[in-house]
Amino acid sequence: MAAPSLHSNFPAGFANGVTIRGVPLLSAYPGKVFWVDSVNGSNGNRGTFDRPLATLDKAFDTGFTLANRGDIVVAKAGHVETVTAAAGLALDVAGVALIGLGAGSNRPTINFTTAVGADMNVDAANISMVNFLFTGGIDALTGPIDVNAADFSLLNCETRDVTGQATDFIVTDANASRFLISGWTHLGAAAAGADTAISIVGGNDWVIENFGIYGNFAVAGIENVTTAALRVRIGGGSAPNYIWTENAADICVTMVATSTGFIGPNINAMLKDNAANITEAFAGAAMQFMQPINIVNLAGESSMQTNITASTDA
């Protein structure tokens, strides 16, 4: 086998592809690979491994990623992207995969600051993001991750309040059908100020699984609002799911009354108040509740399963 080119995107070469947190990055792929590094990159570069771009946003400009070619944008460990305005990061080229390298605080970080409306807009279909850290750098952000297109995937990512509390960290509209959020950690602030970790307007066939959500949610950890969502799933997956709310509202998931789909199984919830709040913690009049959905409302106690009316063999 010939030695790898020193001018390739993979100067060290690889034989059978590599896997990044379980996501394969194949040696044979239909599109192009662009590298991004805020430490050593420049938006005057062409986005190779040795001459990376400085921002993810630049990779979506004309002359770089192309719709549905199968392009990959790789952000190097330690990359930081600062978003200071609405649509400050625009993911508007369909079919692009963004992959972050590194672990923990060394993962590529997208920090939203300066304006409460600062956000990343997902405006094209079939975009995926893997292994990114999103931080709220200003109080009362109104939806820093804004999903407006179908088939978006957010995999093994973390959203985190740093300054104050985002009102809603992730927001989606009715165009965002079939989104997948898996391996998601949300570390909200303990103090009041948040409404939700994610607020969803309509869309069908979406999935939120393998999650751990913490915050002080005045509305719910996961909220479906305004428009019904059909055939959706919250919970399940390959790992237990956790929601911990510090707000006396004690709501973990709330759905529009006509939304359909599954809540559970394998959801574990911690509520703020030791009160008659078990039934009310998960709300969805037309949803199916799949046990176990375990709920605790006082530290030092063991959980009980939700006592929503069970099906009978009538």
Secondary structure, 3 states (H helix, E strand, C coil): CCCCCCCCCCCCCCCCCEEECCEEECCCCCCCEEEECCCCCCCCCCCCCCCCECCHHHHCCCCCCCCCCCCEEEECCCCEEEECCCCCEEECCCCCEEEECCCHHHCCEEEECCCCCCCEEECCCCCEEECCEEEECCCCCCCCEEECCCCCEEECCEEEECCCCCCEEEEECCCCCCCEEECCEEECCCCCCECEEEEECCCCCCEEECCEEEECECCCCEEECCCCCCCEEECCCCCCEEEEECCCCCCCEECCCCCCEEECCCEEEECCCCCCCCHHHEECCCCEECCCEEEECCCCCCCEECCCCCCCCC
